[in-house]
Amino acid sequence: MLNIKRIVGAWLVCIAALGAHAQNVPDTLNANQRRMFETLDSAINSSELSENEDVTVYKHLPKSYRYRVQLADKKQNRFSVKHPEAFLSAKALARRSRYGLKIDAYDLPVSDAYVNGLRNLGLRIHNMSKWNNTVVVETADTTLMQRVRQLAYVKGVRCVWESPDSLPVAKVVARESEVTNKRDTTLADYYGYAAAQVKMLGVDQMHQQGYNGNGVTIGVIDGGFHNADLMAGIDQTHILGTRNFVQPAKSVYEEQSHGMMVLSCIGANEPHYLVGTAPCATFYLLQSEDEATEQLVEEDNWCAALEYADSLGCDMVSSSLGYYQFDHKYMNHHYYELDGQTAVNSRSASLAASRGILLVNSAGNSGSGVWKKIGFPADACHIITAGAVNTDSINTPFSSIGNTADGRVKPDLMAVGLNSMVYDIDGTVVGVNGTSFSCPTLCGAAACLVQAFPNVRPATIIKALQQSADNAAHPDNVNGYGIPNVVKAAEWLRNAGVK
């Protein structure tokens, strides 16, 4: 008997008995559902399913849409820039004060009156961005958006998400059973399997001087952080909080391992097995990436996560995400938009820098593809865009190239992104590829500088890293300024007279 399940109500499942499979496809199914029945029927007839093989279960979704509503202003706002303590944490205000940065209208939350007006039309609020003054709403009734466009306080409307017809239902797994934290071997080197990627940047020497990220708070914006809470080498007291901007009710630890791997590049602290570039930093784990689809709304999720990191007082943000092509072509980006100000997430990244956050973002992995260029928000101004090299300091072909549409050098800096050593979901070490991993490695290195020079603005920290890099004399659109050395960057800062 095949373990095949049946369609019941809104659930797309298959028939349990081999003799009762879907030879006659019901006329009431939509095209997507019909294809699933036909595919299943073909698989059964061709004996492609073994007796012990499970068939993926799909959940049918009612059609709905999300729209980015651009508001015209922030009038009727119950908050004031004179009382920022009402919407920013004490730590966030301390960071602004430390760098001499003022609170301005960008920092004011979106007007409650406008949000309530949208909600009263029957729209569900998905998220908001105060820096972009936008609200993302969801509805199944697209005719409502015409009424939204006519509102006096609405400047524009853009569709950023269409619900898929169906999604696979994630299997429930006892996560504890996945994690063995098994250690067959350890290495003589203190940094274990991460030695090459750490030492390339001179980070080991900074650690010897006592600069290991202690006192620095980093927001990690990524996909899920599957099993990060169960890793032996990640100190759970260093995880200050989590938030899921895709499905708010869901834990960030339940699915997607990408964010967990990224975190281990910075925060792993297991001597002689895996030690990251800033093992004593503290973290907020923020999920903005939706693994189920690739749509423009993920940029809005990212903006919301970044603003949340700002409000919490994060000193730095590591983001191994980038976008340019989506499931629906009308959402796709274009080269001319790579100016740091056009895409909402690029604009937010540039604004974060002006709020005193040192943001490191992956360049992207399109260097060998058709697009080739960096993604969004890697084009943002005053951030570190991270490209990838191998352990021999040679550029990897997949690392996305610059420059930006307005002529700025990108990527900025390089680090190991080929065979980067990270934690796998079972707690062992695995080698992975991508600028997703050179990014956090660089972020942790920069965190050591932030610890050493807490009163120096991010822009100056970035300049020091650029000047310390091996291609500083001739920065280009492939390697940027090259591979930095944090010890040399610290020396540059001291010679510049900063404290």
C-alpha positions in Angstrom: 0.0 0.0 0.0 1.5 3.3 -1.0 1.5 6.1 1.5 -0.5 8.5 -0.7 -3.0 11.0 0.7 -6.2 12.5 -0.6 -7.6 16.0 -1.4 -9.8 17.0 1.6 -11.2 20.5 1.7 -8.4 23.0 1.2 -5.6 20.4 1.4 -4.0 19.0 -1.7 -3.2 15.4 -0.8 -3.3 12.1 -2.5 -5.5 9.0 -2.3 -4.4 6.4 0.2 -5.1 3.3 -1.7 -3.3 2.4 -4.9 -6.5 1.3 -6.6 -8.2 4.6 -5.7 -5.7 7.0 -7.3 -6.7 10.0 -9.3 -7.3 8.4 -12.8 -10.2 10.8 -13.4 -9.1 14.3 -12.6 -12.0 16.3 -11.0 -13.3 19.1 -13.2 -13.5 21.4 -10.2 -9.7 21.7 -9.8 -7.7 24.6 -11.0 -4.9 24.1 -13.5 -2.2 23.8 -10.8 -4.2 21.2 -8.9 -4.9 19.2 -12.0 -1.2 19.1 -12.8 -0.5 17.7 -9.4 -3.1 14.9 -9.8 -1.8 14.1 -13.3 1.8 14.0 -12.1 0.9 11.8 -9.2 -1.1 9.4 -11.4 1.8 9.2 -13.8 4.2 8.4 -11.0 2.0 5.7 -9.6 1.6 4.0 -13.0 5.3 4.1 -13.7 6.1 2.7 -10.2 8.3 5.7 -9.4 7.1 5.7 -5.8 8.5 3.1 -3.4 6.3 1.6 -0.7 8.1 3.6 2.0 8.2 6.9 0.1 6.2 9.9 1.3 4.4 12.2 -1.1 4.8 15.9 -0.4 1.6 17.3 1.0 0.4 20.6 -0.4 -1.8 23.3 1.2 -4.1 25.1 -1.2 -4.0 28.9 -0.7 -6.9 31.3 -1.4 -5.7 34.0 -3.8 -4.6 37.2 -2.1 -2.2 40.1 -2.9 0.1 42.4 -1.0 0.6 46.0 -2.0 3.2 48.6 -0.9 1.3 51.7 -0.2 3.5 54.8 -0.4 2.2 57.5 2.0 2.4 61.2 1.2 3.5 62.5 4.6 3.6 61.7 8.3 0.9 64.1 9.5 -1.5 63.3 12.3 1.4 61.5 14.1 1.2 60.9 17.8 5.0 60.8 18.0 7.4 63.7 18.0 11.2 63.9 17.3 11.4 65.9 20.6 10.5 62.7 22.5 12.4 59.9 20.6 12.4 57.7 23.7 8.8 56.9 22.8 9.8 54.9 19.7 13.6 54.2 20.1 15.3 52.2 22.8 17.8 53.7 25.2 20.5 51.8 23.4 19.5 53.2 20.1 19.5 56.7 21.5 22.9 56.2 23.1 24.3 55.1 19.7 23.0 58.3 18.1 24.4 60.4 20.9 27.8 58.7 20.7 28.1 59.6 17.1 26.5 63.0 17.4 23.5 62.1 15.1 20.2 63.9 15.4 16.7 62.4 15.4 14.8 63.5 12.3 11.5 63.0 10.5 12.7 59.8 9.0 12.8 58.3 12.5 9.1 59.1 13.2 6.8 56.0 12.9 4.2 55.8 10.1 1.1 57.8 11.0 -1.3 55.7 13.1 -4.2 57.6 11.6 -3.2 56.6 8.1 -2.6 53.0 9.1 -6.0 52.8 10.8 -7.6 54.3 7.7 -6.2 51.5 5.6 -7.2 48.9 8.1 -10.8 50.3 8.2 -11.1 49.6 4.5 -10.7 45.9 5.3 -7.0 45.6 4.5 -4.7 43.5 6.6 -1.4 45.2 7.6 1.6 43.0 6.8 4.4 45.4 7.7 5.5 49.1 7.7 8.6 51.1 7.0 9.0 54.5 8.7 12.2 55.3 6.7 10.3 54.8 3.4 7.0 55.9 4.8 5.3 52.8 3.4 2.7 50.3 4.6 2.4 46.8 3.0 -1.3 45.7 3.1 -2.9 42.4 2.1 -6.2 41.7 0.5 -8.1 39.2 -1.6 -10.3 42.0 -3.0 -8.1 43.9 -5.5 -10.9 46.4 -6.1 -10.2 47.9 -2.7 -6.9 49.2 -4.0 -8.6 51.7 -6.3 -10.2 53.2 -3.2 -6.7 53.3 -1.6 -5.3 55.2 -4.6 -7.9 57.8 -4.1 -7.0 58.5 -0.5 -5.5 62.0 0.0 -2.6 60.7 2.1 -1.6 58.0 -0.5 1.1 58.8 -3.0 1.3 55.5 -4.8 0.5 51.8 -4.8 2.6 48.8 -6.1 1.9 45.1 -6.0 4.7 43.3 -4.2 3.3 39.8 -3.6 0.8 37.4 -5.1 -0.1 34.3 -3.2 1.0 31.0 -4.9 -1.7 28.5 -5.7 -0.3 26.1 -3.1 2.7 25.5 -0.8 4.3 22.3 0.4 3.5 21.7 4.1 6.6 21.4 6.1 7.1 18.1 7.8 7.2 18.3 11.6 10.6 17.2 12.8 11.9 16.8 16.4 14.7 19.3 16.0 16.6 17.9 19.0 17.0 14.6 17.0 18.7 16.4 14.2 21.5 17.8 16.3 24.3 15.5 17.4 27.1 18.1 18.0 29.3 15.1 17.3 33.0 15.8 17.4 35.1 13.0 15.7 38.1 15.3 15.4 39.3 18.7 16.6 42.3 20.6 15.2 45.5 21.9 16.7 44.7 25.5 15.6 42.5 27.4 18.0 40.2 28.5 15.2 39.7 25.0 14.1 38.2 24.6 10.6 37.7 28.4 10.4 41.4 29.2 10.7 41.9 30.2 7.1 38.9 32.6 6.8 39.7 34.2 10.2 43.4 34.7 9.8 43.2 36.0 6.2 41.7 39.2 7.7 44.2 39.5 10.6 41.3 38.9 13.1 43.3 36.4 15.2 45.8 39.2 16.0 42.9 41.5 17.1 41.6 38.7 19.3 45.0 38.4 20.9 44.8 42.1 21.8 41.4 41.5 23.5 39.1 42.7 20.6 36.7 39.9 19.9 33.4 41.7 19.4 32.7 42.0 23.1 30.1 44.7 23.8 29.1 44.9 20.1 25.5 44.1 19.2 24.9 42.7 15.7 21.5 42.3 14.0 21.6 39.3 11.6 19.0 39.7 8.8 18.6 36.4 6.9 16.4 33.4 6.2 15.7 31.0 9.1 18.2 30.1 11.8 17.3 26.4 12.0 18.7 24.8 15.1 20.9 27.8 16.0 19.5 27.5 19.5 20.8 23.9 19.8 24.4 24.5 18.6 27.0 23.6 21.2 29.3 26.4 19.9 26.8 29.2 19.9 26.4 30.8 23.3 22.7 31.2 23.8 23.3 34.0 26.3 24.6 36.0 23.4 21.3 35.8 21.5 19.4 38.8 22.8 16.2 38.2 20.8 14.6 36.9 17.6 11.8 38.1 15.3 10.2 36.6 12.2 9.1 39.2 9.7 7.7 36.6 7.2 5.4 34.6 9.6 5.4 36.5 12.9 3.9 33.6 14.9 6.6 31.2 13.8 10.0 30.6 15.5 13.1 31.6 13.5 14.6 28.3 14.6 12.1 26.0 12.9 13.3 26.0 9.2 15.9 27.3 6.8 19.5 26.8 7.9 21.1 29.6 5.9 20.8 32.2 8.7 22.3 29.7 11.2 25.3 29.1 8.9 25.8 32.8 8.5 25.6 33.3 12.3 28.3 30.7 12.9 30.8 32.7 10.7 30.6 35.4 13.3 29.5 33.9 16.6 30.8 30.4 16.7 33.0 29.9 19.8 34.2 26.3 19.9 38.0 26.4 20.3 39.8 23.9 18.1 36.7 23.2 16.1 35.0 26.4 14.9 35.6 30.0 16.1 34.1 32.9 14.3 35.4 36.4 13.7 33.5 38.0 16.6 32.7 35.2 19.0 32.0 37.5 22.0 29.5 39.8 20.2 25.7 39.6 21.0 23.0 39.1 18.4 19.5 39.7 17.3 18.3 37.1 14.8 15.8 38.6 12.3 14.2 36.5 9.6 13.0 38.5 6.5 13.6 35.9 3.7 10.6 33.9 2.5 11.9 30.6 1.3 8.6 29.6 -0.3 8.6 32.4 -3.0 10.8 35.1 -4.4 8.8 38.3 -4.5 9.3 42.0 -4.0 7.7 42.0 -0.6 10.8 40.4 0.8 12.5 43.8 0.4 9.8 45.3 2.5 10.3 42.5 5.1 14.0 43.4 5.0 13.4 47.1 5.6 11.1 46.3 8.6 13.8 44.1 10.0 16.5 46.7 9.6 14.4 49.4 11.2 13.8 47.0 14.1 17.5 46.4 14.5 18.0 50.2 14.6 15.3 50.7 17.2 16.9 48.0 19.4 20.2 49.8 19.2 22.2 47.4 17.1 25.7 48.7 16.4 26.0 46.6 13.2 23.9 44.5 10.8 25.0 41.5 8.8 22.7 40.8 5.8 23.4 37.9 3.5 20.4 38.7 1.2 20.0 40.4 -2.1 17.4 40.7 -4.8 17.1 41.5 -8.5 14.9 38.8 -10.1 11.6 37.6 -8.9 8.9 34.9 -9.6 6.9 37.6 -11.5 8.8 39.4 -14.2 7.0 42.7 -13.6 8.7 42.9 -10.2 12.2 42.5 -11.6 14.9 45.2 -11.0 17.0 46.8 -13.7 20.7 47.9 -13.9 19.8 51.6 -13.9 18.3 51.2 -10.5 21.6 50.3 -8.9 22.1 53.8 -7.4 21.6 53.1 -3.7 18.4 55.1 -3.7 15.8 53.5 -6.0 15.0 50.1 -4.4 13.4 50.4 -1.0 15.9 48.1 0.7 18.8 50.0 -0.8 17.4 53.3 0.4 16.9 51.9 3.8 20.4 50.5 3.9 21.8 54.0 3.0 19.6 55.5 5.7 20.8 53.0 8.3 24.3 54.2 7.7 23.2 57.7 8.4 21.7 56.5 11.7 25.1 55.2 12.9 24.7 51.5 11.9 27.6 49.7 10.2 25.9 47.5 7.7 27.7 44.7 5.8 25.8 43.1 2.9 26.7 40.3 0.5 27.5 41.3 -3.0 25.6 38.4 -4.5 26.5 35.2 -6.4 25.7 36.3 -10.0 29.2 36.9 -11.3 29.0 33.8 -13.6 25.4 34.4 -14.6 23.6 36.6 -17.0 23.0 39.4 -14.4 26.6 39.5 -13.2 26.1 42.6 -11.1 25.6 43.1 -7.4 22.0 42.9 -6.1 19.9 45.1 -4.0 20.6 46.4 -1.3 24.3 45.8 -2.1 24.3 49.0 -4.1 23.6 51.1 -1.0 25.7 54.1 0.0 28.1 54.0 2.9 27.9 50.3 3.6 30.3 47.4 3.2 29.4 45.2 0.2 31.2 41.9 0.6 32.6 39.9 -2.3 34.2 36.5 -2.2 37.6 35.0 -2.6 39.0 31.5 -2.0 41.5 30.6 0.7 44.3 31.5 -1.8 43.0 35.1 -1.9 41.8 34.7 -5.5 38.4 36.1 -6.6 35.7 33.5 -7.0 33.9 33.6 -10.4 30.4 33.6 -8.8 31.1 36.8 -6.8 28.9 39.6 -8.2 30.7 42.6 -9.7 30.1 46.3 -9.7 30.1 49.1 -10.1 26.9 50.9 -9.2 24.8 52.8 -11.8 26.1 56.1 -10.4 29.8 55.0 -10.6 30.6 54.0 -7.0 33.1 51.2 -6.5 31.5 47.9 -5.6 32.1 45.4 -4.1 33.9 47.2 -1.2 35.9 44.4 0.5 36.6 40.7 0.0 36.8 37.6 2.3 36.6 33.9 2.0 33.4 32.7 0.4 34.5 29.5 -1.3 34.5 26.5 1.1 33.7 28.7 4.0 33.5 26.7 7.2 30.2 26.9 9.0 27.9 24.8 11.3 25.6 22.4 9.6 22.1 21.7 11.0 23.5 18.7 13.0 26.1 20.8 14.7 29.0 19.5 12.7 31.1 21.6 10.3 30.5 21.8 6.6 32.1 23.8 3.8 29.8 26.1 1.8 30.1 28.7 -1.0 28.8 32.2 -1.5 29.1 35.8 -0.6 26.6 35.0 2.0 29.5 33.7 4.1 32.2 36.3 3.2 29.7 38.9 4.4 29.4 37.8 8.1 33.1 36.9 8.2 33.8 40.6 7.3 31.1 41.8 9.7 32.8 40.0 12.6 36.1 41.5 11.6 34.6 45.0 11.5 33.0 44.3 14.9 36.5 43.9 16.4 37.3 47.4 15.2 34.0 48.8 16.5 34.9 47.4 19.9 38.4 48.9 19.7 37.1 52.3 18.5 33.6 52.7 20.0 33.3 56.4 19.3 34.4 56.3 15.7 31.6 56.6 13.1 30.9 53.7 10.8 32.0 55.6 7.7 35.4 56.1 9.2 35.6 52.4 10.2 34.8 51.5 6.6 37.4 53.9 5.3 40.0 52.4 7.5 39.2 48.9 6.3 39.3 50.0 2.7 42.7 51.6 3.2 44.1 48.5 4.9 43.0 46.3 2.0 45.4 44.8 -0.6 43.8 46.5 -3.6 43.4 49.9 -2.0 45.7 51.6 -4.6 43.6 50.5 -7.5 40.0 49.6 -6.4 38.0 48.0 -9.2 34.6 46.5 -9.9 35.7 42.9 -9.3 37.7 43.0 -6.0 36.8 46.5 -4.8 39.5 47.6 -2.4 40.4 43.9 -1.9 41.0 41.9 1.3 41.3 44.0 4.4 43.6 43.5 7.4 42.0 44.7 10.6 45.3 45.2 12.4 46.4 47.6 9.7 43.0 49.2 9.8 43.4 49.8 13.6 46.8 51.3 12.9 45.4 53.6 10.3 42.8 54.8 12.7 45.4 55.5 15.4 47.6 57.3 12.9 44.5 59.4 12.0 44.2 60.5 15.6 40.9 58.9 16.3 40.0 57.3 19.6 
